[in-house]
Amino acid sequence: MGASSALSWVLLCSVVLSLCFQLINCNVSYDRKALIINGQRRILFSGSIHYPRSTPEMWEGLIEKAKDGGLDVIDTYVFWNLHEPSPGNYNFDGRNDLVRFIKLVQEAGLYVHLRIGPYICSEWNFGGFPVWLKYVPGISFRTDNEPFKSAMKKFTKKIVQLMMHEKLFESQGGPIILSQIENEYEPESKLFGAAGHAYMTWAAEMAVGMGTGVPWVMCKEEDAPDPVINTCNGFYCDYFSPNKPYKPTLWTEAWTGWFTEFGGPIYKRPVEDLAFGVARFIQNGGSFINYYMYHGGTNFGRTAGGPFITTSYDYDAPIDEYGLIRQPKYGHLKELHKAVKLCEQALLNTDSTVTSLGNYEQAHVFSSKSGGCAAFLSNYNTKSASTVTFNRMNYHLPPWSISILPDCKNVVYNTAQVGVQTSQKQFFPTNSKLRSWETFSEDISSVASNTKLTVIGLLDQLNITRDSSDYLWYTTNIDIKSSESFLRGGQHPTLTVQSAGDAMHVFINGQLSGTAYGTRKNKRFTFTGNVILHAGLNKISLLSIAVGLPNNGPHFETRNAGVLGPVALHGLDQGSRDLSWQKWSHKVYKYYFHLILVTCLCTRGMPTHICFQLQVGLKGEAMNLGSPSSISTVDWTRASLAAKNQQPLTWYKVNFDAPEGDEPLALDMGSMGKGQLWINGQSIGRYWTTYANGDCSACSYSGTFRPKNKCQYGCNHPTQQWYHVPRSWLKQSKNLLVVFEEIGGDVSKIALVKHSVSTVCAEVSENHPHNRNWHTESHGQLEEQKKPIMSLHCTDGYSISAIKFSSFGTPSGSCGNFQHGTCHAPNSKAVIEKKCIGKQKCSLTISDANFGMDPCPSMLKKLSVEAVCAP
């Protein structure tokens, strides 16, 4: 029995030791070099994919593409206003299913950075805060305020407990290796002074006290207290150092592009510059890079913030809004990740030695005692290439670039030399036609009927709507005497209306008289216009429109919106009449009434000839016309569309069948004005055909990227014309599209289109660096293996149907406008056609032998190809 007891004791100790070892290995820690996972330092590439900006049906494909692109981590915010739409009522279904999203990441073998916030900014409505939070008594956002801290702690705890319950933290064997509390707080912290610092310190202590077993970070917060890691966000972060020497250097937002606002251009960041920024960060000791965004997605519904942020949140990310790979951005970054991982051991186990190689050139060398060596050779000159000597060898460095040498000898990657294909995508017609439109118009004449509430003065829009609708009516009747001079041929009176944002349509006696709107930077605007009035009672109706709630800045919860005045009528015989401070009445549809708490400020004896009335939302919204279950509640009219084209405030509906194929889909709304869209009851979002104003001159990759001074696209075209329609929202037949148009447009030209890659191009030179077979190349492999490779790849379901251009020699130009140079192999096109036609993907080594000759022996040659992809 003693021997048996001893054996049992040994077995028990073994189990306990094994469990302890597993727990230790599961914990995530850090030192000055990197995050440490399972006892190993890691260089980690991460990408932001926000689960509610795509659909659950897209998640797995997006995650797999991120993994194939060389990512180790998926980063996402947590969206408080989606998960707690009203106090204590939580929603984790559908696009809000955070647990399902994280488990899909885990199944793909990737880690997660969970950015709880719960303030997120992210160009998201109200910065991610639920609107009800604004109305908690005594609250003040993001400062040392007990009501706010109480609500923030409650939600943070809810999310942490949910993750723990599902065993999703790395300390439990899950994929979450990092969490974030707060977000880009440093500007507010400095502004709020002692209260800001106290709040920031409290937030850090609160988060760490949750006991997640993984590190917490605070981005853009230099005072983040231990053990929280302060991190960098920006276009470049090579200048950044953490606030303590024992913390790692992390880049939580490497901006891959920029967001878009209605009326603005599209911003595209060249991948050569993005790769240059990442390489700069790595050579200066950085070990974690998160691309914001890796897939931007779509601001479905009314989730876009700003205000004036577009429904598309494409962000020029490596994976586009529709889930298609954007080349060359995706591929060039993938090659960068491979090159850096070849250097990982040297980077993580040694510090760099920096040597000047010229006025703009440097070498960052990581050389370990064990013999490992990696070098980063940089050229910061924005205009001129350079040839530098390093380790007694010469290296060519293009402008604004870094070459990576994993053995301090061979260049496997240069940030400015793109060898992967370029893809051009287009929208194509589908076999699904939108016919037999029916209409329903808002009755402007009934806006002021059945008054429910009466107050004095103009009220803030958000205080009335509580964001239940974008729309709020302000209406008044004004009596015009028959003796007024303008009625006998004089100049019409001028109406001026000052608004705190965001947009407004002015109706006089039921007719649209004009429209005015602000911008993202200047929400406030003034409408000024002549108005046609008649003798007697005239109705002035102002439809105030929100285009997303603010998402950043100190105390953004206190900002006003709507018509706050003054409202005045000028040009009357007795001068001007101020309409601002009068008796106002509110009409609230029953559908919204429970959302609004307004104190009645009615005063007896006020003039009865001027009475303003406010109506929350639209009649169609109150009747939920976007939903298939409510579509029969009104009488739809199959009237002539020609008569309805310029009719404002009109609802349209049409049924259609799902198109063939599996390509991503979009609605072409270029013929319409401004409004909202629904498919089978799901809100696509806001649309607005407003034209982009910017400076769309040439874009060079070299030089510091800032979205306001370079690389703008789409000027003088609609900022957004196509609106993503997820295929998972469609049935095989009898799908319902509902359009609400505010101004007027031609619905007969709305089209359901498919989005796909139409053209692929490649341009690879003979001396292009590459990391294929790198470990074997340095051990005497055949010369042919060392040569670069040209690759073309169409999307699934498509193959290469034609070669539009091919030249091995000295071609010039770029994808879409290649031209032959003075040197050209005559059989260039035939070689590529034989290799590629009819295939989804093909590749060819860049060598004289493959073209049967050297067309110009004394010259450096390259291969340029443009191919057509077709179903």
DATA-V287896 format. One record per helix or strand of 3 or more residues. SS is the DSSP state (hx for helix, st for strand). FROM is the first residue (numbers start at 0). TO is the last residue. If there is no record, write none. Layout:
SS_FROM_TO ; SS_FROM_TO
This chain:
hx_1_25 ; st_27_29 ; st_34_36 ; st_39_41 ; st_43_48 ; hx_50_52 ; hx_55_67 ; st_72_76 ; hx_79_82 ; hx_93_95 ; hx_97_106 ; st_110_116 ; hx_124_127 ; hx_130_134 ; hx_145_164 ; hx_169_171 ; st_175_180 ; hx_185_191 ; hx_193_207 ; st_214_218 ; st_228_233 ; st_249_254 ; st_265_267 ; hx_270_282 ; st_287_294 ; hx_328_341 ; hx_343_348 ; st_352_355 ; st_360_366 ; st_372_378 ; st_385_389 ; st_392_396 ; st_400_404 ; st_421_428 ; st_437_440 ; hx_443_445 ; st_452_455 ; hx_460_464 ; st_470_479 ; hx_484_487 ; st_493_498 ; st_502_507 ; st_510_516 ; st_524_529 ; st_535_544 ; hx_555_557 ; st_562_571 ; st_574_577 ; st_582_587 ; hx_589_592 ; st_610_615 ; hx_618_621 ; hx_627_632 ; hx_640_643 ; st_649_655 ; st_663_667 ; st_673_678 ; st_681_687 ; st_721_724 ; hx_726_728 ; st_734_740 ; hx_746_748 ; st_750_764 ; hx_773_776 ; hx_782_785 ; st_788_792 ; st_798_808 ; hx_827_835 ; st_840_844 ; hx_848_850 ; st_861_869
